[in-house]
Amino acid sequence: MEKNSVKEFMEYNEDKFTKRVIYKNEGTTAFVLNFMPDQSLPAHKHPGSVVYLYAITGNGTIIIDGKESEISEADLIQVGSGEEMAFKNSGSDPVSLYVVLSKVPNENYAKNI
């Protein structure tokens, strides 16, 4: 077991957004993206991975395949492997997003119990 506090990974930089990796193992990576107002993440894809984002703080605009959606604290977003995503902190406060890039080993791990 490894225990961390997400607050330790909420580090902001005036010049550019930051990415702080929390876990990286067995095909899964978890990290926090931190944005000051007006900072953005360029459009990109994650082939072969599903991306899960959780808005820890703040609000902003997520762009999936060119379609903009406003997100705010406690929103959850799933982005498919073929989808192109981008993000912009369009608010006046810092934004932190908890992100998991994941691959499921088999379908038994993806069932409700």
Secondary structure, DSSP 4 states (H G I P E B T S, - for coil): -----GGGG----SSS-EEEEEEEETTEEEEEEEE-TT-EEEEE--TT-EEEEEEEE-EEEEEETTEEEEEETT-EEEE-TT--EEEE--SSS-EEEEEEEE--SSGGGGS--
